[in-house]
Amino acid sequence: MTTEQQQSAMAAMVRHHEIEQFLYYEASLYDERRFLEWVDLLADDVRYFMPLIRNVKFGEHEREETREMEELNWIDEGKDTLAGRIQQILTGVHWAEEPLSRIVHSISNVQVVEDRGDEVDVKCNFVTYRNRVETETDLFVGRREDTLRMVDGSWKIARRKVILAQNVLMAKNLTLLL
């Protein structure tokens, strides 16, 4: 391996570590209920999308997920509506978040798919645990496809697609963001 190849490999490892740390930091902000700081990690033109998952016949894989901005989805929102969700929770009178849920995100299998310098496409897996009141427990498992953008020296989430591993949600509500 040439010196140039070694430097390139080292730079890719450093970038991967930087992206992982950002994703872990983002999850910790949400889990620690630092919601306004979490909203600050969103690009102004963010698209947060979580399609419904259908059970489809073999060979019809392209129909498994509903389409963004065209069909009914679990979540299909921009920054204004995401910030509105957070503001509603922060009022203290949100029926589904009184008392507030206890949430833990676990992020794994982080892969940098494409690095375009100021934008990076990333895939990862997640498990999100939520407990409300005494007996309500929910577990969400899936994968995410994110586009992160460098804005004024900091990473921002420009796009997030959340793909749940289940097509039926047993949770009573979907107030949390994955």
C-alpha positions as a LaTeX table, in Angstrom:
\begin{tabular}{lrrr}
\hline
Residue & $x$ (\AA) & $y$ (\AA) & $z$ (\AA) \\
\hline
Met1 & 0.00 & 0.00 & 0.00 \\
Thr2 & 1.40 & 3.36 & $-1.01$ \\
Thr3 & 1.66 & 6.30 & 1.39 \\
Glu4 & $-1.12$ & 8.05 & $-0.51$ \\
Gln5 & $-3.40$ & 4.99 & $-0.17$ \\
Gln6 & $-2.61$ & 4.78 & 3.54 \\
Gln7 & $-3.46$ & 8.47 & 4.01 \\
Ser8 & $-6.70$ & 8.04 & 2.09 \\
Ala9 & $-7.66$ & 4.99 & 4.17 \\
Met10 & $-6.83$ & 6.87 & 7.38 \\
Ala11 & $-8.92$ & 9.87 & 6.29 \\
Ala12 & $-11.87$ & 7.56 & 5.54 \\
Met13 & $-11.57$ & 5.97 & 9.01 \\
Val14 & $-11.46$ & 9.38 & 10.69 \\
Arg15 & $-14.52$ & 10.52 & 8.69 \\
His16 & $-16.40$ & 7.34 & 9.59 \\
His17 & $-15.63$ & 7.90 & 13.27 \\
Glu18 & $-16.79$ & 11.52 & 13.01 \\
Ile19 & $-20.11$ & 10.42 & 11.46 \\
Glu20 & $-20.65$ & 7.72 & 14.09 \\
Gln21 & $-20.01$ & 10.21 & 16.88 \\
Phe22 & $-22.52$ & 12.61 & 15.36 \\
Leu23 & $-25.21$ & 9.90 & 15.20 \\
Tyr24 & $-24.53$ & 8.85 & 18.80 \\
Tyr25 & $-24.64$ & 12.47 & 19.94 \\
Glu26 & $-27.93$ & 13.04 & 18.12 \\
Ala27 & $-29.47$ & 9.97 & 19.79 \\
Ser28 & $-28.26$ & 11.07 & 23.22 \\
Leu29 & $-29.81$ & 14.53 & 22.81 \\
Tyr30 & $-33.18$ & 12.96 & 22.09 \\
Asp31 & $-32.88$ & 10.36 & 24.86 \\
Glu32 & $-31.89$ & 13.04 & 27.38 \\
Arg33 & $-34.93$ & 15.13 & 26.35 \\
Arg34 & $-32.74$ & 17.92 & 25.04 \\
Phe35 & $-35.29$ & 18.37 & 22.29 \\
Leu36 & $-34.50$ & 21.94 & 21.24 \\
Glu37 & $-30.83$ & 21.03 & 20.80 \\
Trp38 & $-31.98$ & 18.01 & 18.77 \\
Val39 & $-34.06$ & 20.25 & 16.47 \\
Asp40 & $-30.94$ & 22.39 & 15.91 \\
Leu41 & $-29.30$ & 19.35 & 14.27 \\
Leu42 & $-31.87$ & 19.46 & 11.46 \\
Ala43 & $-31.10$ & 21.26 & 8.21 \\
Asp44 & $-33.67$ & 23.89 & 7.33 \\
Asp45 & $-34.77$ & 21.82 & 4.30 \\
Val46 & $-34.76$ & 18.46 & 6.11 \\
Arg47 & $-37.10$ & 15.71 & 4.95 \\
Tyr48 & $-37.93$ & 13.13 & 7.65 \\
Phe49 & $-39.68$ & 10.16 & 6.10 \\
Met50 & $-40.94$ & 6.89 & 7.54 \\
Pro51 & $-42.91$ & 4.82 & 5.01 \\
Leu52 & $-45.55$ & 2.26 & 5.83 \\
Ile53 & $-44.34$ & $-1.27$ & 5.13 \\
Arg54 & $-46.58$ & $-3.64$ & 3.20 \\
Asn55 & $-46.48$ & $-7.40$ & 2.98 \\
Val56 & $-46.03$ & $-8.06$ & $-0.73$ \\
Lys57 & $-45.67$ & $-11.10$ & $-2.94$ \\
Phe58 & $-42.26$ & $-12.35$ & $-3.99$ \\
Gly59 & $-40.99$ & $-10.28$ & $-6.90$ \\
Glu60 & $-42.96$ & $-7.15$ & $-5.89$ \\
His61 & $-40.30$ & $-5.73$ & $-3.57$ \\
Glu62 & $-40.64$ & $-2.23$ & $-5.08$ \\
Arg63 & $-44.19$ & $-2.02$ & $-3.63$ \\
Glu64 & $-43.12$ & $-2.90$ & $-0.07$ \\
Glu65 & $-42.63$ & 0.72 & 1.07 \\
Thr66 & $-45.07$ & 3.56 & 0.54 \\
Arg67 & $-43.74$ & 6.48 & $-1.49$ \\
Glu68 & $-42.53$ & 9.74 & 0.00 \\
Met69 & $-44.93$ & 12.68 & $-0.44$ \\
Glu70 & $-47.23$ & 10.55 & $-2.62$ \\
Glu71 & $-48.84$ & 7.99 & $-0.33$ \\
Leu72 & $-49.81$ & 7.68 & 3.32 \\
Asn73 & $-46.71$ & 7.30 & 5.53 \\
Trp74 & $-46.08$ & 7.03 & 9.25 \\
Ile75 & $-44.10$ & 10.27 & 9.09 \\
Asp76 & $-43.41$ & 12.52 & 6.10 \\
Glu77 & $-42.42$ & 15.93 & 7.42 \\
Gly78 & $-40.08$ & 18.89 & 7.18 \\
Lys79 & $-38.37$ & 20.95 & 9.87 \\
Asp80 & $-41.37$ & 23.15 & 10.69 \\
Thr81 & $-43.65$ & 20.22 & 11.53 \\
Leu82 & $-40.90$ & 18.34 & 13.37 \\
Ala83 & $-40.18$ & 21.45 & 15.46 \\
Gly84 & $-43.94$ & 21.78 & 16.04 \\
Arg85 & $-44.03$ & 18.21 & 17.42 \\
Ile86 & $-41.24$ & 19.11 & 19.83 \\
Gln87 & $-42.93$ & 22.37 & 20.87 \\
Gln88 & $-46.14$ & 20.47 & 21.58 \\
Ile89 & $-44.30$ & 17.99 & 23.82 \\
Leu90 & $-42.57$ & 20.85 & 25.62 \\
Thr91 & $-45.92$ & 22.42 & 26.59 \\
Gly92 & $-46.34$ & 19.66 & 29.18 \\
Val93 & $-49.93$ & 19.05 & 28.10 \\
His94 & $-49.37$ & 16.62 & 25.24 \\
Trp95 & $-51.78$ & 13.76 & 26.00 \\
Ala96 & $-49.45$ & 11.02 & 24.70 \\
Glu97 & $-46.36$ & 12.41 & 26.45 \\
Glu98 & $-47.66$ & 13.21 & 29.92 \\
Pro99 & $-45.68$ & 12.02 & 31.70 \\
Leu100 & $-42.76$ & 12.06 & 29.28 \\
Ser101 & $-41.61$ & 8.76 & 27.83 \\
Arg102 & $-38.29$ & 7.27 & 28.79 \\
Ile103 & $-36.47$ & 6.55 & 25.54 \\
Val104 & $-33.19$ & 4.85 & 24.65 \\
His105 & $-31.86$ & 4.74 & 21.08 \\
Ser106 & $-29.18$ & 2.23 & 20.18 \\
Ile107 & $-27.42$ & 2.88 & 16.88 \\
Ser108 & $-25.26$ & 0.25 & 15.17 \\
Asn109 & $-23.81$ & $-0.93$ & 11.86 \\
Val110 & $-22.99$ & 2.60 & 10.72 \\
Gln111 & $-21.87$ & 2.63 & 7.09 \\
Val112 & $-20.76$ & 5.63 & 5.09 \\
Val113 & $-22.27$ & 4.85 & 1.71 \\
Glu114 & $-21.13$ & 7.93 & $-0.21$ \\
Asp115 & $-18.99$ & 10.87 & 0.83 \\
Arg116 & $-19.39$ & 13.93 & $-1.37$ \\
Gly117 & $-17.38$ & 16.23 & 0.89 \\
Asp118 & $-20.05$ & 18.52 & 2.32 \\
Glu119 & $-22.75$ & 15.80 & 2.16 \\
Val120 & $-22.52$ & 12.20 & 3.30 \\
Asp121 & $-25.00$ & 9.36 & 2.79 \\
Val122 & $-25.07$ & 7.03 & 5.79 \\
Lys123 & $-26.90$ & 3.82 & 6.65 \\
Cys124 & $-27.32$ & 2.42 & 10.14 \\
Asn125 & $-29.48$ & 0.09 & 12.16 \\
Phe126 & $-31.36$ & 1.09 & 15.29 \\
Val127 & $-33.26$ & $-0.29$ & 18.23 \\
Thr128 & $-35.36$ & 2.20 & 20.15 \\
Tyr129 & $-36.88$ & 1.33 & 23.52 \\
Arg130 & $-39.69$ & 3.43 & 24.97 \\
Asn131 & $-41.39$ & 3.14 & 28.35 \\
Arg132 & $-44.36$ & 5.26 & 29.41 \\
Val133 & $-46.14$ & 5.36 & 32.73 \\
Glu134 & $-45.91$ & 2.05 & 34.55 \\
Thr135 & $-46.70$ & $-0.58$ & 31.95 \\
Glu136 & $-46.44$ & 0.77 & 28.41 \\
Thr137 & $-43.34$ & $-0.54$ & 26.70 \\
Asp138 & $-42.56$ & $-0.31$ & 22.99 \\
Leu139 & $-39.66$ & $-1.58$ & 20.93 \\
Phe140 & $-38.92$ & $-0.20$ & 17.47 \\
Val141 & $-36.34$ & $-1.95$ & 15.29 \\
Gly142 & $-35.19$ & $-0.98$ & 11.84 \\
Arg143 & $-32.69$ & 0.79 & 9.70 \\
Arg144 & $-32.12$ & 4.37 & 8.64 \\
Glu145 & $-30.80$ & 6.02 & 5.53 \\
Asp146 & $-29.53$ & 9.52 & 6.31 \\
Thr147 & $-28.00$ & 12.33 & 4.32 \\
Leu148 & $-25.86$ & 14.53 & 6.53 \\
Arg149 & $-24.78$ & 17.96 & 5.36 \\
Met150 & $-21.98$ & 20.16 & 6.68 \\
Val151 & $-23.43$ & 23.59 & 7.53 \\
Asp152 & $-21.24$ & 26.27 & 9.09 \\
Gly153 & $-18.76$ & 23.66 & 10.32 \\
Ser154 & $-21.35$ & 21.32 & 11.90 \\
Trp155 & $-23.23$ & 18.29 & 10.63 \\
Lys156 & $-26.97$ & 18.65 & 10.05 \\
Ile157 & $-29.51$ & 16.01 & 9.10 \\
Ala158 & $-30.68$ & 16.89 & 5.58 \\
Arg159 & $-32.71$ & 13.73 & 5.01 \\
Arg160 & $-33.73$ & 10.76 & 7.08 \\
Lys161 & $-35.59$ & 7.69 & 5.89 \\
Val162 & $-36.62$ & 5.33 & 8.67 \\
Ile163 & $-37.51$ & 1.78 & 7.62 \\
Leu164 & $-39.13$ & $-0.23$ & 10.38 \\
Ala165 & $-38.66$ & $-4.00$ & 10.46 \\
Gln166 & $-42.35$ & $-4.38$ & 11.24 \\
Asn167 & $-45.42$ & $-3.45$ & 9.25 \\
Val168 & $-47.83$ & $-3.30$ & 12.20 \\
Leu169 & $-47.11$ & $-0.93$ & 15.08 \\
Met170 & $-48.31$ & $-2.18$ & 18.43 \\
Ala171 & $-47.52$ & 1.15 & 20.12 \\
Lys172 & $-50.46$ & 3.28 & 21.24 \\
Asn173 & $-48.93$ & 6.33 & 19.57 \\
Leu174 & $-45.98$ & 7.43 & 17.51 \\
Thr175 & $-44.86$ & 10.60 & 19.24 \\
Leu176 & $-41.17$ & 9.71 & 19.32 \\
Leu177 & $-38.77$ & 10.14 & 16.44 \\
Leu178 & $-36.51$ & 7.27 & 15.46 \\
\hline
\end{tabular}
